[in-house]
């Protein structure tokens, strides 16, 4: 409330400036620092704080901020002051900030008639409320499945120990990742797997069906009032991809490219599954992960239960800091007395040499009423000479050992945290942190995943209980096993992307039926009848129509990684150039220019296609 009140005073000062006063841009920057600070705190606390009253207050704060921001972006007086800022003496950074601000005003509808502006104002407020409700229903709607103890056959001993039999003779499997993921990989009970995944795929159902339908309609009306052909076109206008039609083309192109590899590997899984079930026609999502694990174990000699013995959580967390510190020349200092929202959160200050760059918070374990995916949240945006960046990693990993896939996820999300901290020294709020086009933001994180697959890197922290490092031969087998299935992985990602794009573009009356059609068109696996995936697909909130960005970024990530010496991923010369030219640059340049600065050429899809076809 204090920062919002202060922002109101700055906005009023901006309105009162004489038209043509060059200080308007500085006040605009001050205003956005205040708004960003308030929004970041509210967003984080609404998702992670254990006190429900505080979470509700944070959500109310987000709504107040949304109303303030909507009013600001429809304020003709502020727009007039910014439009009149003399451009002749602006440096490149200031000119970029000004151009971005004026574009944002036009995209908000400031130049529309009063009736249209009022409708846009109402729609923006409603969209915020619906987005919050969608996320809340997923977060607070965690479910559970009761299964017979025999259904734990095939699960690791520590998992079985952590899931005791209840008074009714059954075992509880929650929809949390540490429960659901191992169960779907290892349980030999096909019926129990189906029951567990059915519960998981009904997160947010039925409440979110109506919430999502209205959210799609609100976004569509917003976009069309602003002259766009639907929300996807509006959203893509400020991304690398440029248009909604280009999203559809990209999804279909990746699907075509991935289909030969997908068909080949799916056939292997079906053939193996038929040894257990001779009458099987095709696999569905209840069986695909289980048989993927079976094939990797039998044909690639990779047993995930053997692998996980090398990934003690505490050692992995320490190893992550050591690896990224060595790679980017950073030092992490523990801050045990820092105020936190939960006792399990750890806090670390980040130094580059003697310079304090910022602070990171690691909130890595599941608990009731907490955000149930994995993401990086901003707590404070870094502004050069004014405030240091603070970022938060919110995940849901078990407290004992990790699957290797979870280690990869941890490296991925930490890539966002590095981006946030390293890009926290710009004077303009617009450039701070992960401030590039949204369809580039995943690329640095996807590239950092490569370090979680390198034998030399893993040997620095992945050890068994006796201290023996994970063998390089095992890592090579893990890599080969991971390469198996990349085609159907890409098809799955394109199914998610198609849901994200098509629901926004088409506004189907029956969301469940349309999602099932998209599954049959794009996914490699049959859906579970009667499930409602879209109700728990949290990315439909923040990412809206742009889930394609994960694969778009993956194309760029493969190209970025081609610049590194794959035999020496700790080559600090390349890593330092990447740190300074891509990560530290934040949003100060277009993403395509950042990549070209680092690679010495425009980005290309060649490395991605070579990987997919290999």
Secondary structure, DSSP 8 states (H G I E B T S, - for coil): -HHHHHHHHHHHHHHHS-TT-TTHHHHHHHHHHHHHHHHHHHHHHHHH-S-HHHHHHHHHHHHHHHHHHHHHHT-HHHHHHHHTS--TT--HHHHHHHHHHHHHHHHHTTTS-HHHHHHHHHHHHHHHHHHHHHHHHHHHT--EEEEEGGGGTTS-HHHHHTS---TTSEEEEESSHHHHHHHHHH---HHHHHHHHHHHTTTTTTHHHHHHHHHHHHHHHHHHHTT-SSHHHHHHTTSSS-SHHHHHHHHHHHHHHHHHHHHHHHHHHHHHHHHH-TT----BTTTHHHHHHHHHHHHS---HHHHGGG-BHHHHHHHHHHHHHHHHTEEEEE-TTS--SSTT-EEEEEEETTEEEEEEEEEEE--TTS--S-EEEEEE--BTTTB-EEEEEEEEE-SSB--HHHHHHHHHHHHHHHHHHHT---SSGGGSSS-S-TTTHHHHHHHHGGGGG-HHHHTTT-B-TTS-B--HHHHHHHHHHHHTTHHHHHHHHHHHHHHHHHHHHH--S-HHHHHHHHHHHH-SSB--TT--GGGG-THHHHTTT-TTHHHHHHHHHHHHHTTS-TT-TT-HHHHHHHIIIIITTTTSS-HHHHHHHHHSS---SHHHHHHHH-
